[in-house]
Amino acid sequence: MYQASEKLIEELDPKLPDEFMKRWMVQNDENLTREVVEKNYSDYTQGIKWQLIENRLLKDFNIEVKDEEVRNQYRNYFMGQFGGGNIGEDMKKQLEPIIDSMMKNEEQTKQIYDQLYDDKIAAVLHENCNLNVIEVSGDEFREIALEIQNKNKPKEEQVSEESESDKEA
């Protein structure tokens, strides 16, 4: 998904009103200064550009997440905790008030909505994009994953292959 979003941003390259965006960021986040925005603007714009593309995908492919889908996510989680689908009707009925309560937790419910949207967008991309599937070894996969992980971190927080190996030893 990370590589797909990067490729779409690169290919579509949505244009942003840069000066307006910089002013808006500083005005709307008291922790940001003009200097910080200037220094990190390209990083910020990647996220904004992806949001624009994502919103277009949601519209063009009529992607939506309904409350019942979120309830099913909660239900599946709890059923998994109780041994999967082999729970009785009484237990299923007892889950409903718990799920009702969980739905009131806005932060957690938003995370589930976001995950369901991400899953649906990934499915649309998978169906509509040409995939370049390559087989890699476990070590190669680890290197690729580490590279992707590091792309979004400041230099001082980046993890190297050696430092990860040292941690495991």
C-alpha positions in Angstrom: 0.0 0.0 0.0 2.9 2.4 0.8 4.5 1.8 -2.5 1.2 2.2 -4.3 0.4 5.5 -2.7 4.0 6.7 -3.4 3.6 5.7 -7.1 0.2 7.4 -7.4 1.5 10.6 -5.8 4.4 10.6 -8.2 2.3 9.8 -11.3 -0.7 12.1 -10.6 1.3 14.8 -8.8 -1.6 16.9 -7.5 -0.7 20.5 -7.4 -1.0 22.4 -4.2 -1.1 26.2 -3.5 2.2 26.0 -1.7 2.4 29.5 -0.2 -1.2 29.3 1.0 -0.6 25.8 2.5 2.5 27.0 4.4 0.6 29.9 5.9 -2.4 27.7 6.7 -0.2 25.2 8.5 1.5 27.8 10.7 -1.8 29.5 11.5 -3.6 26.2 12.4 -0.9 24.5 14.5 0.7 26.5 17.3 3.6 24.0 17.4 4.6 24.8 13.9 6.8 27.7 12.9 7.4 29.0 9.4 11.0 27.6 9.5 9.8 24.1 10.5 7.1 24.1 7.7 9.7 25.3 5.2 12.1 22.6 6.3 9.6 19.7 6.2 7.1 21.0 3.6 7.8 18.2 1.1 7.1 15.6 3.8 3.8 17.4 4.7 2.7 17.6 1.1 3.1 13.9 0.5 0.4 13.3 3.1 -1.9 16.0 1.8 -1.5 14.8 -1.8 -2.3 11.2 -0.7 -5.4 12.5 1.0 -6.5 14.2 -2.2 -6.0 11.0 -4.2 -7.6 8.9 -1.5 -10.7 11.2 -1.5 -10.9 10.9 -5.3 -10.7 7.1 -5.1 -13.5 7.1 -2.4 -15.7 9.2 -4.7 -14.9 7.5 -8.0 -15.3 3.9 -6.6 -18.2 4.8 -4.3 -16.3 3.5 -1.3 -18.0 3.8 2.0 -18.0 2.2 5.4 -21.2 1.6 7.2 -21.8 1.4 10.9 -22.7 -2.3 10.6 -19.3 -3.0 9.1 -17.6 -1.4 12.1 -19.9 -3.4 14.4 -18.9 -6.6 12.6 -15.2 -5.7 13.2 -15.9 -5.4 16.9 -18.0 -8.6 16.8 -15.2 -10.5 15.0 -12.6 -9.3 17.5 -14.6 -10.5 20.4 -15.6 -13.8 18.8 -12.0 -14.4 18.1 -11.2 -13.9 21.8 -13.8 -16.5 22.6 -12.7 -19.2 20.2 -14.0 -18.0 16.9 -17.4 -18.6 15.4 -18.2 -21.4 17.8 -19.9 -19.3 20.4 -23.6 -19.8 21.3 -26.5 -17.5 20.6 -26.6 -16.4 24.2 -23.0 -15.3 24.0 -23.7 -13.5 20.7 -26.6 -11.6 22.3 -24.4 -10.7 25.3 -21.9 -9.2 22.9 -24.3 -6.6 21.4 -24.4 -4.3 24.5 -20.6 -4.5 24.6 -20.4 -3.5 21.0 -22.9 -0.7 21.6 -20.6 0.6 24.3 -17.5 0.2 22.1 -19.2 2.2 19.3 -19.4 5.1 21.7 -15.6 5.2 22.0 -15.0 7.8 19.2 -11.3 7.4 18.9 -11.3 3.6 18.7 -14.3 3.5 16.4 -12.6 6.1 14.1 -9.5 3.8 13.9 -11.7 0.9 12.8 -13.5 3.1 10.2 -10.1 4.3 8.9 -8.8 0.7 8.7 -11.9 -0.4 6.8 -11.5 2.5 4.4 -7.8 1.6 4.0 -8.7 -2.0 3.3 -11.3 -1.0 0.7 -8.9 1.4 -1.0 -6.2 -1.3 -1.1 -8.7 -3.7 -2.7 -9.6 -1.2 -5.4 -5.9 -0.5 -6.1 -5.2 -4.2 -6.2 -8.1 -4.8 -8.7 -7.2 -1.8 -10.9 -3.5 -1.6 -10.9 -0.8 -3.6 -12.6 1.1 -5.3 -9.9 4.8 -6.0 -10.1 5.1 -9.1 -7.9 8.6 -10.1 -7.0 9.6 -13.0 -4.8 12.2 -12.1 -2.1 13.9 -14.0 0.7 13.1 -13.2 4.3 16.2 -11.1 4.6 15.4 -9.1 1.4 11.9 -8.5 2.7 13.3 -7.3 6.0 15.6 -4.8 4.1 12.7 -3.5 2.0 10.5 -3.1 5.1 13.2 -1.3 7.0 13.8 1.0 4.0 10.1 1.9 3.9 9.9 2.3 7.6 12.8 4.7 7.5 11.5 6.9 4.7 9.0 8.6 7.0 11.4 9.1 9.9 13.8 12.0 10.6 17.4 11.0 10.0 18.2 10.8 13.8 15.4 8.3 14.3 16.2 6.0 11.4 17.1 2.4 12.1 19.8 0.6 10.3 20.0 -3.1 9.6 23.0 -3.3 12.0 21.3 -1.6 14.9 18.3 -3.8 14.6 20.6 -6.9 14.5 22.4 -5.6 17.6 19.0 -5.2 19.4 18.2 -8.8 18.7 21.5 -10.2 20.0 
